[in-house]
Amino acid sequence: MGKKFRMERKRQKNTQFNCMKKIIFSSFDDMHNPYYGGGGALSIHEIAKRLSKKNKVTVITGKYPGSKDVVIDKVHYKRIG
C-alpha cells in the first residue's frame, strides 16, 4: 500500500468514529419533578451526562407545573405532555 492510500484510510477511520451522534432518552421520571422525582431520573442523568461528552443528548420527560426546557451538564431536557 502506498503512503497516500494509508493516509486516506486513516482519515476515513477518524472521521467515522469522531462524528457526533444524537441520543434520546425517554422517561416520565424527572429529577426536578416535586411529585414524581426518583432514582431512575438520576441514573438516566448520569448516563446522559457521560454520553454528552462526545454526543448530543436529549432527555424527554413528562411536564409538571412550573417546568421548562433546560440544559443541565450539556444534556438537553425537553418536557412534554
N, C-alpha and C positions, 0 to 999 in steps of 0.2 A: 504494500500500500504506500502511496505517495504521501508526503507531508501535508499537501493541500487537502487530500481526502480525510486524513486523520483529524485535521483542524476543523473541517466542516462537520464531521461526525461528533466531535466533542461539543461544538456549538449547538448542534441539534439536541444532544442529551441534556445540556444545561438549560436550554430553553424549555424542553419538555417537562422537566421536574421543578422548575422555578416559577411556573405560571401560577397566578393566584386563582384559587377556586372559590366558588360561592357555596357556603354551607348554611343550611337552615335547620334549626331545631324547632319543634312544635310542642308546646306544653301548656296546659291550662294553669299550672302552678307558676307563681311569680314570687321571687324572694322579697318583694316590697309590698305584696298584697296583704293588707291587715286582716283579711277574712280567710285567706286560703294559702298563706305562705308556708312552705315546708322544706324538708331536706332535699327533696328531688330538685327543686329550683336551684339550690346551692350547688348540687352536683353538676347540673347542666351548665351553670355559670362557670364553674372551674374548668370543665372540659372545653367550653366555648372560648374562654379566655386563652387557654393554651393553643387552641387551633387558630385563634385570630392573629397570632404572631406571623403566620405565613398565608392566611386566607381571609376572605371577607365572610364574617359570621353574623347571621341574624337569628335571633330567638323570637319566635312568635308566641305570645302568651294571651291569656284572657284579660279583657278590660275590666277595671274596677273603678269606683268613684275616685276622681282626682288623678287617675293615671294618665301618662302621656308617653309618647315615643321618646326614648333616650338612648344615649351611647354610654356604656359603662365598661371600662377596661378594654376599649376598642371592639366591644360586642354591641351590635345594634339590637335594641329591643323594640318590637312592634307590638302594640296592644290592639287586639281586635275583639269584636263581639258586642 
